[in-house]
């Protein structure tokens, strides 16, 4: 009797989550989203911004149950966004709802940088300095509620916290650990020096382990395997052209992640000056990348417009001339969590209240593309990998207006891959664990060409 080849990929997004089924035996990879839900932070009684963990875990288990009810499942893998964490006690109970990285508690993060030293932070971690980084979240946590942190048995990053909820496993997968600003980029382990600088007890953080497709437990009898638990690590595995030199990865979602793959970290002065992140790959190597604020710009404007579908907004914006859409810097921190996104954009662009929303949307699209182009130029200046093409995945892969803007601003051909590249990369890791793929390269070959839907500028 043949073994089932369907795996389930759980992908936690900061604005939506999904549970997807992937048939590894299919000649062409495809993703069936079994369950999808909206995921938004909530304001707690103390005014802080937190994740509704009970809701999130309930939706995941609902999706998993649905997937298992459809057909035999060989494996489950979980990925999600980085930097946020949950605190558990020695019984495994969650001590408090996890903070959202957009909470204002890290507003004073630059004082931590000044105390430790910018050069030292980058030399050790190779991670771009952003207020959302876990190192600054933990520093703020210690300042505001040190007793709670002292009661904690472990701090787990959210995808690993979900694995713990399903299986009881306590650990941290390395690709996600590398987003924290506490991992030594050379050793792949927590930096004792930085933990001491911030005042975080070393025992609070489990030793990072490489995904290497390890089985860490079961849920309802189905093996749960570690994958690249940082969603971008999984998405890199699921991109078209991933094995071709010169491919610049552009993952479009709440954030737009722009980067390339390297064999080892680049912590040079030039990389530090450009504020690049060196994040660990799911199976080794490094993702040299930067964040550009992405569809968050649009999502935060939609409520004020009556929640029109994104497709309608793009259709309206396509009628606006590029010359009539002023640009703003989509990499600016001011757009991470403003009180009024539309007002922030109008102020940054000089668009008055009389400017139609179609112009605002076109400005958002063009500014996102210009932000990506700026990162591509910085990659070119570093000289690590000459950019030859863009591989676009995620929600923006189906937005022709954005893809055309990317080709125009970057001056590179654009390969458009799957909107569910993260789930596909998650599936590749599970396929390696199951022995379906000989190695990650074999899995990427399965994905490589079948997921390319269109090519712009070729």
N, C-alpha and C positions, 0 to 999 in steps of 0.2 A: 504494500500500500504506500503510495507516494506521500511524502510529507507536504503539509501546506506551505505555500510560498507567499502568502499574503502577510504583510507586516502592517503594523499600525504606528503612525508617526503622530505624536502629540506636539503641537507647535504653539507655544504661548506667546502671544503678541501683546504689546502694551496698549493696543486699542482693540484687538480682537484675538480670539483663540480659535483653534481648530483641531479636530481629530480626523486624520485622513488615513485611508487604506491604500496601499500600493502593492500591486501584484508583481513580484520580482521575476516571475517567469514570463511576463509579457514581452513580446519582441520590441515593443516601443513603450517607454515608460509613461505612465499616466497616473494621476492622483485623483482619487475619489474622496471628496470631503464628506465625511459621514456626519459630522456635527460641527457647527460654528456658532460662536456667541460673541457679543460685544463685551469688551473688558475695559472698564474705566476706573480710575481711582476714585475713592469716596472721601468726603471730609468727615473726620472723626469728631467726637465730642470736644476734644481739646483743640480743634481747629487744624490739626495736621492732615496731610494728604496721605492716604494709605490704600493698600489693595484689599479688596473684599476676598480674603483667602478662602472662606467657607464657600462662597459662590463659585470661585474659580475651580476649586477642587471638586465641587459637586458637578460642575459642567464637564470637567475632564472625565470623571467616572461615568457620567451619563453617556458621553460619547464613546468611551471604551466599551461599555456594556452593549451599546448599539452595534459597534463594529464586531464584537465577538458573537453577537446574535445573528449576523449575516452569513458568516462563513468561518471555517477554521483559521485561526491566526497563529503564526509561528513566533512572533516577537513583538514587543512594544519598545519604543524609544521616545525620549522626551527632550525637547530643546525649548529655549525661551530667551528672553532678553537678559542682558547682563546687569551688573552692579548692585541690584537690590537683593536683600537678604531677609531671612527670618530667623528668630532666636528660639531654640528649643531647650527644654530642661532635660534632666537626666532620665526622665520617663518618655521623652520624645514629644511631649506636649508643646504646642506653640505658645510662647509667653505673651505675645502681643501681635496684632495685625502688622504685617510688613509695611514699612514706609515706602512711599512712591518716590522715585528719584527726582520728581518735580517738586517735592515739598521744599519749602523755603528754609528749612533748618540748616542747609549748607551754604547759605548766602555769604557766610564769613570764611569760605574755604581758602581764599587767598592768604589769609593770615597763617593757615597751616602750611601753605607753600613757602611763605616767607620764613617761617620758623625752621622748617626742614631743609629748605634750599631747592630751588627749581632744578638746578643742574644735577644735584644728587638724586632727586626723584626720578628724573628721566634716565640718568645713567644706570640706575638699578632696574627700573621697570620697563623703560621704553614706551610708556603709555602717555598719550596726549593728556594734558591737564584740563580737566573739566570738573565743574562743581558737582556733577552727578556721581563721580567715581566713589567706589565703596570706601576707600581710605578716608575721604572727607565726610562721608555719611557716618562712619564709625567714630570719627573724631567728634562730630556733632552729637552723636548718641552719648558718648562719654561725658561731654560737657553738660548735657541736659538731663540724663538719667543714668548715671554710672551704676547705681545699685542694680538696676534691671540687667544691665550688661554683665555684671558680676554674678547674677543668679543664673545666667545662661550656661548651658552645658556645651552647646555648639552654635555657631552661626553658619547657616547654609544658604547658598545662593538659590534663587527661587526655583529653577529647574531641578536642582538637586534636592530642594525641600519637597518638591512634588514626588520625586523618586522615593524619598524617605516616607512620604505619606502612603504611597502605594505598596512599598516593600519592606520598610523598616531600615533600609540601608542608610548609613551615615557617612557621607563623604562629599568631596568636591571634585568635579571634573575639570581638567586643566584648562581647556579652551575658555571656559567661563571664568575660572580663577584669574586668567590673564587680563581680564577687563577691570580688575579691582583697583589697580594701582598699588598693590601690595606684593605682587609676585615678582621674583627675580627673573628677568628675561633670560639670563644665562643658565641658571640652575633648574628653572622650572619649579622651584619651591618658594614658599613664603620667605620674604626677606626678614630675618631676625632684627636687622637694624631698623627697618621701617616700622615693624610692629612695636618695637621699643620706643621709637620716636613718637608714635601716636598714642602709646599706652595700651595697646590691645594685647591681652594675654595670648601667648602662642598657642595654648591648648584650646582656645576658642575656635580655631579654624582647623578642620581636618586636613591632613596632608593631601595635596592635589594629586590626582591620578589621571593618566592619559586614558582617553576613551578606549582606544584599541579594542572596541567592541566587546567589552567585558560584561558578563552576565552578573547582575547584582541582586537578583531576587526574582520573584514571580508575583503576578497579580491574577487571581482566579486561575491559577495553573499555567499562565502564559509567561514565558521568560521575559524579563525586562532587561534590556541591554543598554549600557552607556553608549551614547553617541556624542557628537560634538554638541555639548549641552548649551553652548552659546549659539543662538539661532544663526548668527552670521557664519560661524564655523561650519554649520550644516549647510547653509546656503552656498558657501564657496564650493562645497562638494557637488552641489546640484546645478552649477552654472554651465552654460555652453562654452566651449573653447577653453575649459579650465586647464587643459594640459598643453595648450599652445603658448609659447613665449610671447610676452607682450600683451596678454589679455588683461584689461583693467576691469575689475568686477564692480558693478553698480547695482547694489541691492536697494530696491525702492520700497519704502514703507513709511512708518511714522518718522523714521530717520532714513536718510539715504547714506549708505555706506559705500565708500569709494576706495578701492585698494588693489593691491597685487599680492601674489604669493612669492615668498622668498625662502631659501633654505635656512636662514638664521636671522636673528634680530639685527636691525640697523639702529644703533643708539648713538649715531654720530652727531656732531654739533649741528650739522645741516638738517638732519631729521628732527632734532630737538627744536631748532629754530622754526621749522615748519609745523611743529606740534603734531607729528604723526604718531599713531599707535602701532606697537608691535604686539599683536595678539596671537596666541598659540593656535595652530591648526588642529583639526580633530585627530589627525594621524601623524602629527609632527609638522615641522616647518613653521613658518610665521606668516601671518596676514598683516602686511604693512598697509594701514588704512587711516582714513579720517571720516568723521561724521559731518554731514550737512543736514540741517533741519529739512525734513521731507514733507510728506503729506499731512503732518501735524499742522502745518501752516494752513492748509485748506480745511482740514477737519475742524479746526478751532473757529473758522469763519462761518461754517455751514449753519450752526444753530441760529445765528443772527439773520440768516437768509431763509429760514424756514425749513432747513434740512433738505435742500434739493439734492437729487442724485448727483454723484460726481460726474457721471457720463454727461448729464445735461449741462453742468458747469463747463466742462471741457468743450462741448459743442458750441456753447455761447462764446467761449474765449477764442475758438478757432476763427471767428469772424473779426477779431481785433488784430490790427496790423502790429507786427513786432515793434515797429518804431514808436507805436503809441503806448507801449507797455514799459514803463520805467523799471529799472532793476534795483534790487536791494541785496544786501549781503546775507544770503541764507545761512551762512556759517556763524553769524553773529549771535552771541549768547542772549541777546535781548528777545530772541524769538523762541527760546526754550519754554518759558512759562509766563508770558505776559498776561495781564489782567484782561486785555481786550486785543485779540490778535488782529482783527481787521483794522482797528485804530492804529495799532503799532505799524502795520504794513503801510497804511495810508500816510502816516507821518514819515516813515523811512523813504517812501517813494515821492512824496510831495503831492500825492493824489488827494484832491479835495473831496469833501462829502458829495459833490455832484458827480464824481466819476462813477460810471456804472460798474456793477459787480463783475461783469465780463472782463473789464480792464484789470480789475484787481486780480482775478483768476489768471489772466494771461501774464501779469507781472509775477505771480507766484510761480507759474510754470517756467517762465524764462529765467527767473532768479534761481530756481532749483538747478536748472541746466547750467547756468553760469557758475554756480557754486561747485558743481561737479567739474566743470572745465578748469576752474582755478586749482582744484586738487590734482587734476591730470597734469597741469603745467608744473606743479610742485614735484610730482613724481618724475617728470621729465628732467627737471633741474637736478634732482638727486642723482639721476643716472643709474639707478639700481636695475630698472627694466624699462627699455624704451617702449612707451605705449604705442600699440599698433591697432587695437580695436577695443570697443567697449562691449561687455556682456551684461545686458540689462535683464534683471529678474525681479520678481516680486510684483506688487500691485501695479506699479508703473509700467510693467511690460505690456499691459493691454492698452495703455494710453498713447495712441499714435502721436498726439500733439507733443507729449513729453519726449518721446523717442526722436522725433524730428528736431526738437529743440536741442537735444543732446548732441545729435550729429552736427548740427549747425555750430553750436558753441565750442565743441571739442575738436571739430575737424577730423573725426575718426569714424570709420564704419561702425555701425551699431548692430550687434547680434542680439536679437530679442528671444529670450528663453522663456521658461515656464514661470507663471505667476506663483506656482507652488514649489519653487526651487528648494526652499528650506526643507519641505517634506521629502523631496527627492534625495537630498543630501543625507537627511536623517535615515532614509531607507537604504542608501548605499552602505552606511556604517552597520546597519543591522544585517544587510546582506553579507558583509564580510564576516560578521560574527557567526552567521548561520552556515558559512562555507559556500554560499551561493556564488559569491565573487571571490576570486583568488586573492585579491588585494584591492585597496581603494582605487588604483588606476583602472582595474578591470571594471569596477562599478562606474567610474566616470566615463569610460568608453561606452557603456550602455546608455548613458545619458547624453553624451556629447552632441551628436548631430540631430537626434530625433526631436530634441526640445527646441531647436531653433525654428521660430515661426516666421520671422521676417529678418531681412538684412537691409539696413539703411546706409546709404553713402558708399556702397561697394562698387 
